Amino acid sequence: MEVPPGLETAAIVNKVCRFKKSLYGLKQSPRAWFEKFTCVLKKHGYFQSQSDHTMFIKYSQKGQRAILIVYVDDIILTGDFLDEIPRIKG
C-alpha cells in the first residue's frame, strides 16, 4: 500500500494509515458489503431468516412474500409478492 498523493511522507514516518471503509481485494470486503446490503434490505422491510442468514423475506399485508437469497455474487429473487419484485429490482 502506498501513501496517497499529496500527503507529506516525512511527517508520517512512524505512523500508519487507517481505512475508513473496506476496499476491494481486502479480506474484510465481502463481509462489509454483506453488512451494508443487509442494512439496506432491512430498511426496505425485509427480515433476515434465522435458519439461513443469506435469505431475506418480506411479507405483504395480504400474506404474499418476496424471498431474496444471496449466494457469493448472485442474488435470487422469487415469491408471489408480485408488486415487490420489480420494486426491489429497480
Secondary structure, DSSP 8 states (H G I E B T S, - for coil): ----TTS-SGGGTT-----SS--TTSTTHHHHHHHHHHHHHHHTT-EE-SS-TTEEEEE-TTS-EEEEEEETTEEEEEES-TTHHHHHH-
